Amino acid sequence: MDFQFLTLERRDGVATITLNRPDAFNALSLGLGRELFHAALDVDEDPAVRCIVVTGAGRAFCAGGDVKDFVDNLERIGVLVKELTTYLHGTVSRFCRSDKPVI
């Protein structure tokens, strides 16, 4: 899968997922949440990956929810938040159940 809002690198058994929205302090938009979920599934299913590192580009790891994205989508904020939290819950759940250490 091609990613727009994060990078995924595999090297020597370590998968590094980098949130890549430094201009927004890596705030969680729907797009980033969706990509993070798919990256989590991908690396957890990869037998060559023995460890998963999650980090952020720029000065911040993650500023939390992308308030600008929320304001720009006020007419559908309920659906947006439910969809985003579904992806984030899936990501965290997958990492918690993984046999691989997640840093």
N, CA, C and O atoms as a MOPAC input file, in Angstrom:
PM7 MOZYME 1SCF
protein

 N      0.83900 1    -1.18300 1     0.00000 1
 C      0.00000 1     0.00000 1     0.00000 1
 C      0.88300 1     1.24600 1     0.00000 1
 O      1.88000 1     1.30800 1     0.72000 1
 N      0.51900 1     2.21600 1    -0.79600 1
 C      1.22000 1     3.49600 1    -0.79800 1
 C      0.62400 1     4.39400 1     0.28200 1
 O     -0.59400 1     4.46700 1     0.44500 1
 N      1.49000 1     5.06600 1     1.00600 1
 C      1.04500 1     5.91700 1     2.10000 1
 C      1.29500 1     7.38400 1     1.77200 1
 O      2.31800 1     7.73500 1     1.18400 1
 N      0.36200 1     8.22200 1     2.15500 1
 C      0.47900 1     9.65900 1     1.95800 1
 C      0.85800 1    10.37200 1     3.25500 1
 O      1.54400 1    11.39400 1     3.22700 1
 N      0.41200 1     9.83200 1     4.39000 1
 C      0.55700 1    10.52500 1     5.67000 1
 C      1.53500 1     9.85900 1     6.63100 1
 O      1.73400 1    10.34900 1     7.74200 1
 N      2.14200 1     8.76400 1     6.22500 1
 C      3.15500 1     8.11200 1     7.04400 1
 C      4.15200 1     7.42400 1     6.13900 1
 O      3.90600 1     7.22900 1     4.94900 1
 N      5.28100 1     7.05700 1     6.71900 1
 C      6.24700 1     6.24700 1     5.99000 1
 C      6.40200 1     4.92800 1     6.73400 1
 O      6.22800 1     4.85700 1     7.95000 1
 N      6.73000 1     3.90000 1     5.98700 1
 C      6.93800 1     2.57200 1     6.56000 1
 C      8.24300 1     2.03000 1     6.01200 1
 O      8.40900 1     1.87300 1     4.80200 1
 N      9.16500 1     1.74700 1     6.91500 1
 C     10.47300 1     1.23800 1     6.53000 1
 C     10.73300 1    -0.06500 1     7.27200 1
 O     10.45200 1    -0.18500 1     8.46400 1
 N     11.27100 1    -1.03100 1     6.55200 1
 C     11.67200 1    -2.30500 1     7.15900 1
 C     13.17400 1    -2.46700 1     6.96900 1
 O     13.69200 1    -2.34600 1     5.85900 1
 N     13.86600 1    -2.74300 1     8.07900 1
 C     15.30400 1    -2.95200 1     7.98300 1
 C     15.74500 1    -3.86100 1     9.11800 1
 O     15.47100 1    -3.58600 1    10.28600 1
 N     16.42300 1    -4.93400 1     8.77700 1
 C     16.99800 1    -5.85100 1     9.76400 1
 C     15.98100 1    -6.33000 1    10.79300 1
 O     16.28500 1    -6.40300 1    11.98400 1
 N     14.78200 1    -6.65500 1    10.34000 1
 C     13.75700 1    -7.18900 1    11.22900 1
 C     12.97300 1    -6.14500 1    12.00000 1
 O     12.07400 1    -6.48600 1    12.76800 1
 N     13.30600 1    -4.86700 1    11.80100 1
 C     12.61700 1    -3.78200 1    12.50300 1
 C     11.77700 1    -2.99600 1    11.50000 1
 O     12.28600 1    -2.52200 1    10.48400 1
 N     10.49400 1    -2.86300 1    11.79600 1
 C      9.61000 1    -2.02700 1    10.98100 1
 C      9.43600 1    -0.70100 1    11.70700 1
 O      9.06700 1    -0.67100 1    12.88100 1
 N      9.70300 1     0.39300 1    11.00400 1
 C      9.53200 1     1.72300 1    11.58100 1
 C      8.39900 1     2.43400 1    10.85400 1
 O      8.46400 1     2.68400 1     9.65000 1
 N      7.36100 1     2.75200 1    11.61700 1
 C      6.22400 1     3.51200 1    11.10300 1
 C      6.41000 1     4.94300 1    11.59200 1
 O      6.44800 1     5.19100 1    12.79700 1
 N      6.52600 1     5.88100 1    10.65700 1
 C      6.73300 1     7.28500 1    11.00900 1
 C      5.52300 1     8.10600 1    10.58800 1
 O      5.22400 1     8.21800 1     9.39900 1
 N      4.82800 1     8.67900 1    11.56600 1
 C      3.74600 1     9.60900 1    11.26200 1
 C      4.39600 1    10.78600 1    10.54300 1
 O      5.34900 1    11.37200 1    11.05500 1
 N      3.89100 1    11.13700 1     9.36400 1
 C      4.60500 1    12.08500 1     8.51600 1
 C      3.73900 1    13.28600 1     8.13000 1
 O      3.49900 1    13.55400 1     6.95300 1
 N      3.28600 1    13.98800 1     9.15200 1
 C      2.57900 1    15.26100 1     8.96600 1
 C      3.22500 1    16.29500 1     9.89500 1
 O      2.54900 1    16.87200 1    10.74700 1
 N      4.53800 1    16.53000 1     9.72900 1
 C      5.23800 1    17.39600 1    10.68000 1
 C      4.68200 1    18.81400 1    10.72800 1
 O      4.75600 1    19.46700 1    11.76900 1
 N      4.12700 1    19.30100 1     9.62100 1
 C      3.56100 1    20.64900 1     9.59900 1
 C      2.34900 1    20.77500 1    10.52100 1
 O      2.01700 1    21.86900 1    10.97600 1
 N      1.69300 1    19.64600 1    10.79200 1
 C      0.52800 1    19.61400 1    11.69900 1
 C      0.87500 1    18.89400 1    12.99900 1
 O     -0.01300 1    18.43200 1    13.71500 1
 N      2.17600 1    18.80100 1    13.30200 1
 C      2.65200 1    18.08500 1    14.48500 1
 C      2.10000 1    16.66300 1    14.53500 1
 O      1.83600 1    16.12000 1    15.60800 1
 N      1.92900 1    16.06800 1    13.34500 1
 C      1.45900 1    14.68400 1    13.18900 1
 C      0.09200 1    14.44800 1    13.82400 1
 O     -0.19500 1    13.36300 1    14.33000 1
 N     -0.74200 1    15.48100 1    13.78600 1
 C     -2.10000 1    15.35300 1    14.32200 1
 C     -2.86300 1    14.28600 1    13.54100 1
 O     -2.66600 1    14.11700 1    12.33800 1
 N     -3.72600 1    13.58000 1    14.24000 1
 C     -4.43600 1    12.44000 1    13.66300 1
 C     -5.66000 1    12.88100 1    12.86300 1
 O     -6.69700 1    13.24000 1    13.42100 1
 N     -5.50900 1    12.84400 1    11.55400 1
 C     -6.62300 1    13.05700 1    10.63600 1
 C     -7.20700 1    11.69300 1    10.29300 1
 O     -6.63700 1    10.65900 1    10.64100 1
 N     -8.33200 1    11.69600 1     9.61700 1
 C     -8.92400 1    10.42900 1     9.19200 1
 C     -7.97000 1     9.67500 1     8.27400 1
 O     -7.82600 1     8.45900 1     8.39500 1
 N     -7.32100 1    10.38200 1     7.36300 1
 C     -6.37800 1     9.73800 1     6.44900 1
 C     -5.21500 1     9.09200 1     7.17400 1
 O     -4.83500 1     7.96500 1     6.85700 1
 N     -4.64600 1     9.79000 1     8.14400 1
 C     -3.53400 1     9.22600 1     8.91500 1
 C     -4.00100 1     8.04400 1     9.75000 1
 O     -3.30000 1     7.03600 1     9.83700 1
 N     -5.15800 1     8.15100 1    10.35600 1
 C     -5.68900 1     7.03100 1    11.14300 1
 C     -5.88300 1     5.78300 1    10.30600 1
 O     -5.54200 1     4.67800 1    10.72800 1
 N     -6.43300 1     5.96700 1     9.11400 1
 C     -6.65700 1     4.84200 1     8.20000 1
 C     -5.32600 1     4.20100 1     7.80400 1
 O     -5.18700 1     2.97800 1     7.82300 1
 N     -4.35000 1     5.04000 1     7.44500 1
 C     -3.04600 1     4.51500 1     7.03600 1
 C     -2.32600 1     3.82700 1     8.19200 1
 O     -1.67300 1     2.80300 1     7.99200 1
 N     -2.43800 1     4.37200 1     9.38300 1
 C     -1.80100 1     3.76100 1    10.55000 1
 C     -2.37000 1     2.37300 1    10.80900 1
 O     -1.62700 1     1.44600 1    11.13100 1
 N     -3.67300 1     2.22700 1    10.67300 1
 C     -4.32100 1     0.92700 1    10.83800 1
 C     -3.78600 1    -0.07800 1     9.81200 1
 O     -3.43500 1    -1.20400 1    10.16600 1
 N     -3.72500 1     0.33000 1     8.55000 1
 C     -3.24300 1    -0.58500 1     7.50800 1
 C     -1.76100 1    -0.92000 1     7.69100 1
 O     -1.34500 1    -2.05000 1     7.43800 1
 N     -0.97200 1     0.05000 1     8.12700 1
 C      0.44500 1    -0.21700 1     8.39200 1
 C      0.60500 1    -1.19600 1     9.55300 1
 O      1.46000 1    -2.08100 1     9.50500 1
 N     -0.20900 1    -1.04200 1    10.59300 1
 C     -0.15000 1    -1.95200 1    11.74700 1
 C     -0.46200 1    -3.38100 1    11.32000 1
 O      0.23200 1    -4.31700 1    11.71700 1
 N     -1.49600 1    -3.54800 1    10.51700 1
 C     -1.83700 1    -4.88600 1    10.02000 1
 C     -0.69200 1    -5.46300 1     9.19900 1
 O     -0.31400 1    -6.62300 1     9.36300 1
 N     -0.15300 1    -4.64100 1     8.31900 1
 C      0.90400 1    -5.07800 1     7.40800 1
 C      2.13200 1    -5.57400 1     8.16700 1
 O      2.61900 1    -6.67400 1     7.90600 1
 N      2.63200 1    -4.77000 1     9.10100 1
 C      3.86200 1    -5.16400 1     9.79000 1
 C      3.62700 1    -6.30500 1    10.77300 1
 O      4.51700 1    -7.12900 1    10.98400 1
 N      2.44700 1    -6.36300 1    11.37300 1
 C      2.17700 1    -7.45300 1    12.31000 1
 C      2.07400 1    -8.79200 1    11.58400 1
 O      2.42000 1    -9.83200 1    12.14500 1
 N      1.60600 1    -8.77100 1    10.35600 1
 C      1.47700 1   -10.00600 1     9.57200 1
 C      2.77200 1   -10.40800 1     8.87200 1
 O      2.86400 1   -11.52300 1     8.35800 1
 N      3.76300 1    -9.53800 1     8.83900 1
 C      5.01500 1    -9.80500 1     8.13100 1
 C      5.93500 1   -10.64500 1     9.01700 1
 O      6.40000 1   -10.16100 1    10.04900 1
 N      6.20500 1   -11.89800 1     8.63200 1
 C      7.04900 1   -12.75600 1     9.46700 1
 C      8.50200 1   -12.28000 1     9.55800 1
 O      9.22400 1   -12.67800 1    10.47200 1
 N      8.93200 1   -11.43900 1     8.62800 1
 C     10.30500 1   -10.92400 1     8.66500 1
 C     10.46600 1    -9.80800 1     9.69500 1
 O     11.58700 1    -9.48500 1    10.08800 1
 N      9.36100 1    -9.22300 1    10.12900 1
 C      9.40900 1    -8.14400 1    11.12300 1
 C      9.39200 1    -8.75600 1    12.52000 1
 O      8.50500 1    -9.54000 1    12.85700 1
 N     10.39400 1    -8.38200 1    13.33400 1
 C     10.48900 1    -8.89400 1    14.70000 1
 C     10.20200 1    -7.83100 1    15.75600 1
 O      9.99100 1    -8.15000 1    16.92600 1
 N     10.19500 1    -6.56400 1    15.33500 1
 C      9.96400 1    -5.44700 1    16.25000 1
 C      9.32900 1    -4.30200 1    15.46200 1
 O      9.63900 1    -4.09700 1    14.28900 1
 N      8.43100 1    -3.55300 1    16.12300 1
 C      7.73000 1    -2.44300 1    15.47600 1
 C      8.01900 1    -1.16400 1    16.26200 1
 O      7.83800 1    -1.11500 1    17.47900 1
 N      8.46800 1    -0.14000 1    15.55300 1
 C      8.73100 1     1.16800 1    16.15200 1
 C      7.76100 1     2.16400 1    15.52600 1
 O      7.63000 1     2.22900 1    14.30400 1
 N      7.08100 1     2.94200 1    16.37200 1
 C      6.18600 1     3.99900 1    15.89100 1
 C      6.76600 1     5.32500 1    16.36100 1
 O      7.01600 1     5.51500 1    17.55100 1
 N      6.97800 1     6.23900 1    15.42300 1
 C      7.58200 1     7.52900 1    15.74000 1
 C      6.91600 1     8.61900 1    14.91000 1
 O      6.04700 1     8.33900 1    14.08400 1
 N      7.32100 1     9.84100 1    15.13200 1
 C      6.76700 1    10.96400 1    14.38700 1
 C      7.85900 1    11.78900 1    13.74300 1
 O      8.93800 1    11.95300 1    14.31300 1
 N      7.58500 1    12.31100 1    12.55100 1
 C      8.52100 1    13.20300 1    11.86700 1
 C      8.42400 1    14.60100 1    12.48000 1
 O      7.36000 1    15.01800 1    12.93700 1
 N      9.53100 1    15.30300 1    12.48000 1
 C      9.51100 1    16.68000 1    12.96500 1
 C      9.65300 1    16.78400 1    14.46800 1
 O     10.24900 1    15.92300 1    15.11400 1
 N      9.09200 1    17.86100 1    15.01900 1
 C      9.30400 1    18.19500 1    16.43300 1
 C      8.39100 1    17.46900 1    17.40000 1
 O      8.63000 1    17.49900 1    18.60700 1
 N      7.35300 1    16.81700 1    16.90100 1
 C      6.38200 1    16.18900 1    17.80500 1
 C      6.08700 1    14.76200 1    17.35600 1
 O      6.09500 1    14.45400 1    16.16400 1
 N      5.82800 1    13.90300 1    18.33100 1
 C      5.36700 1    12.55100 1    17.98700 1
 C      3.97300 1    12.63700 1    17.39400 1
 O      3.75800 1    12.22400 1    16.25500 1
 N      3.01800 1    13.17100 1    18.15700 1
 C      1.63600 1    13.28500 1    17.69200 1
 C      0.90000 1    14.27200 1    18.59200 1
 O      0.91200 1    14.14400 1    19.81600 1
 N      0.26100 1    15.25600 1    17.96700 1
 C     -0.43700 1    16.29800 1    18.72600 1
 C     -1.83200 1    15.88200 1    19.16700 1
 O     -2.52000 1    16.65400 1    19.83400 1
 N     -2.26300 1    14.68000 1    18.80900 1
 C     -3.63300 1    14.25200 1    19.11600 1
 C     -4.50400 1    14.39200 1    17.88800 1
 O     -4.01400 1    14.32600 1    16.76000 1
 N     -5.79300 1    14.58700 1    18.10000 1
 C     -6.71700 1    14.72000 1    16.97900 1
 C     -6.47800 1    16.00000 1    16.19700 1
 O     -6.10100 1    17.02200 1    16.76900 1
 N     -6.69700 1    15.94400 1    14.89100 1
 C     -6.50500 1    17.09600 1    14.01200 1
 C     -7.73900 1    17.99700 1    14.08100 1
 O     -8.71000 1    17.79400 1    13.35300 1
 N     -7.68800 1    18.98400 1    14.95700 1
 C     -8.82800 1    19.87300 1    15.18600 1
 C     -9.20600 1    20.61400 1    13.90600 1
 O    -10.39100 1    20.82400 1    13.64800 1
 N     -8.22500 1    21.01100 1    13.10600 1
 C     -8.52800 1    21.68700 1    11.83800 1
 C     -9.35300 1    20.77500 1    10.94000 1
 O    -10.32300 1    21.22600 1    10.33000 1
 N     -8.99000 1    19.51700 1    10.85000 1
 C     -9.75300 1    18.55000 1    10.05600 1
 C    -11.17000 1    18.41000 1    10.61200 1
 O    -12.13200 1    18.31200 1     9.85000 1
 N    -11.29600 1    18.40100 1    11.92400 1
 C    -12.62200 1    18.29600 1    12.55000 1
 C    -13.48200 1    19.51400 1    12.19400 1
 O    -14.64600 1    19.36900 1    11.82200 1
 N    -12.90000 1    20.71700 1    12.31000 1
 C    -13.64500 1    21.94600 1    12.00700 1
 C    -14.03200 1    21.99600 1    10.53200 1
 O    -15.13800 1    22.41400 1    10.18900 1
 N    -13.12100 1    21.57000 1     9.66200 1
 C    -13.40300 1    21.56900 1     8.22200 1
 C    -14.51200 1    20.59200 1     7.85000 1
 O    -15.07700 1    20.68700 1     6.76000 1
 N    -14.82900 1    19.66000 1     8.73200 1
 C    -15.83700 1    18.63200 1     8.45000 1
 C    -16.95200 1    18.63000 1     9.49100 1
 O    -17.47300 1    17.57200 1     9.84400 1
 N    -17.31400 1    19.80300 1     9.97700 1
 C    -18.32600 1    19.89300 1    11.03600 1
 C    -19.65400 1    19.25600 1    10.65100 1
 O    -20.33900 1    18.68900 1    11.50300 1
 N    -20.02400 1    19.34300 1     9.37900 1
 C    -21.32100 1    18.79400 1     8.95600 1
 C    -21.37800 1    17.27600 1     9.09800 1
 O    -22.46800 1    16.70300 1     9.13800 1
 N    -20.23500 1    16.62200 1     9.17400 1
 C    -20.21700 1    15.16700 1     9.34700 1
 C    -19.27100 1    14.74800 1    10.47500 1
 O    -18.67800 1    13.67000 1    10.43500 1
 N    -19.14200 1    15.60900 1    11.47000 1
 C    -18.17800 1    15.37200 1    12.54400 1
 C    -18.43700 1    14.06000 1    13.28000 1
 O    -17.48800 1    13.36800 1    13.64900 1
 N    -19.69500 1    13.70800 1    13.49800 1
 C    -19.99700 1    12.46400 1    14.20600 1
 C    -19.47700 1    11.24700 1    13.47100 1
 O    -18.87500 1    10.35800 1    14.07400 1
 N    -19.70800 1    11.20500 1    12.17100 1
 C    -19.23800 1    10.08000 1    11.35100 1
 C    -17.71600 1    10.07200 1    11.29400 1
 O    -17.09200 1     9.01600 1    11.40000 1
 N    -17.11500 1    11.26000 1    11.12500 1
 C    -15.66200 1    11.34900 1    11.03800 1
 C    -15.00400 1    10.82800 1    12.31100 1
 O    -14.06900 1    10.03000 1    12.24600 1
 N    -15.48400 1    11.27400 1    13.46000 1
 C    -14.89300 1    10.84900 1    14.73400 1
 C    -15.09200 1     9.34900 1    14.95400 1
 O    -14.17900 1     8.67000 1    15.42500 1
 N    -16.26400 1     8.83000 1    14.62100 1
 C    -16.49500 1     7.38400 1    14.77100 1
 C    -15.56600 1     6.57900 1    13.87400 1
 O    -15.01200 1     5.56300 1    14.29400 1
 N    -15.39800 1     7.03900 1    12.63300 1
 C    -14.51700 1     6.31700 1    11.71300 1
 C    -13.06500 1     6.39800 1    12.17900 1
 O    -12.35300 1     5.39300 1    12.18000 1
 N    -12.62600 1     7.59100 1    12.57500 1
 C    -11.25400 1     7.75400 1    13.05400 1
 C    -10.99600 1     6.89200 1    14.28300 1
 O     -9.97400 1     6.21000 1    14.35400 1
 N    -11.90600 1     6.91300 1    15.24700 1
 C    -11.68700 1     6.11800 1    16.45800 1
 C    -11.75100 1     4.62100 1    16.17000 1
 O    -11.10600 1     3.83500 1    16.86400 1
 N    -12.50900 1     4.21900 1    15.16800 1
 C    -12.52900 1     2.80600 1    14.76900 1
 C    -11.15500 1     2.38400 1    14.26700 1
 O    -10.65000 1     1.32700 1    14.64700 1
 N    -10.54500 1     3.21000 1    13.41300 1
 C     -9.19500 1     2.90000 1    12.91800 1
 C     -8.17100 1     2.91100 1    14.04900 1
 O     -7.31000 1     2.03400 1    14.11900 1
 N     -8.26300 1     3.90300 1    14.93100 1
 C     -7.29200 1     3.99300 1    16.02300 1
 C     -7.44300 1     2.83600 1    17.00200 1
 O     -6.44900 1     2.28300 1    17.47300 1
 N     -8.68500 1     2.47000 1    17.30900 1
 C     -8.91500 1     1.32300 1    18.19000 1
 C     -8.34200 1     0.05200 1    17.55300 1
 O     -7.69900 1    -0.75100 1    18.22700 1
 N     -8.58000 1    -0.11900 1    16.26000 1
 C     -8.04000 1    -1.28800 1    15.56200 1
 C     -6.52600 1    -1.32400 1    15.59500 1
 O     -5.92500 1    -2.38600 1    15.75700 1
 N     -5.91000 1    -0.16100 1    15.44100 1
 C     -4.44800 1    -0.07200 1    15.47000 1
 C     -3.90600 1    -0.45100 1    16.84200 1
 O     -3.02800 1    -1.30700 1    16.95600 1
 N     -4.42900 1     0.18400 1    17.87500 1
 C     -3.95600 1    -0.08100 1    19.23900 1
 C     -4.23400 1    -1.52900 1    19.62800 1
 O     -3.39100 1    -2.18100 1    20.24400 1
 N     -5.39600 1    -2.02400 1    19.27600 1
 C     -5.75100 1    -3.41000 1    19.58200 1
 C     -4.78200 1    -4.37700 1    18.91100 1
 O     -4.33800 1    -5.34800 1    19.52400 1
 N     -4.46200 1    -4.11000 1    17.66300 1
 C     -3.53600 1    -4.98000 1    16.93700 1
 C     -2.15500 1    -4.95400 1    17.58100 1
 O     -1.52800 1    -5.99800 1    17.76100 1
 N     -1.68400 1    -3.76100 1    17.92500 1
 C     -0.37600 1    -3.65900 1    18.56600 1
 C     -0.37200 1    -4.35800 1    19.92600 1
 O      0.60800 1    -5.01600 1    20.27300 1
 N     -1.43900 1    -4.22700 1    20.69200 1
 C     -1.50900 1    -4.85900 1    22.02000 1
 C     -1.51100 1    -6.38100 1    21.92800 1
 O     -0.96300 1    -7.05500 1    22.80200 1
 N     -2.11600 1    -6.92300 1    20.88700 1
 C     -2.19100 1    -8.37600 1    20.72800 1
 C     -0.99500 1    -8.95900 1    19.98600 1
 O     -0.86100 1   -10.17900 1    19.89200 1
 N     -0.14000 1    -8.11700 1    19.46800 1
 C      0.99800 1    -8.58500 1    18.68400 1
 C      1.99500 1    -9.33100 1    19.56500 1
 O      2.20500 1    -8.97700 1    20.72500 1
 N      2.59700 1   -10.35400 1    19.00400 1
 C      3.67900 1   -11.06200 1    19.68300 1
 C      4.99100 1   -10.28900 1    19.58200 1
 O      5.97200 1   -10.61800 1    20.25000 1
 N      4.99600 1    -9.26200 1    18.74200 1
 C      6.20900 1    -8.47500 1    18.50800 1
 C      6.22400 1    -7.27400 1    19.45200 1
 O      5.17800 1    -6.67800 1    19.70900 1
 N      7.39800 1    -6.91300 1    19.97100 1
 C      7.45800 1    -5.70000 1    20.78600 1
 C      7.13800 1    -4.47500 1    19.93500 1
 O      7.58000 1    -4.36200 1    18.79200 1
 N      6.36800 1    -3.56800 1    20.51100 1
 C      6.01900 1    -2.31400 1    19.84400 1
 C      6.56600 1    -1.17500 1    20.69600 1
 O      6.26100 1    -1.05500 1    21.88200 1
 N      7.36900 1    -0.36000 1    20.06700 1
 C      8.01400 1     0.76200 1    20.76400 1
 C      7.44800 1     2.06300 1    20.21500 1
 O      7.84500 1     3.14200 1    20.65400 1

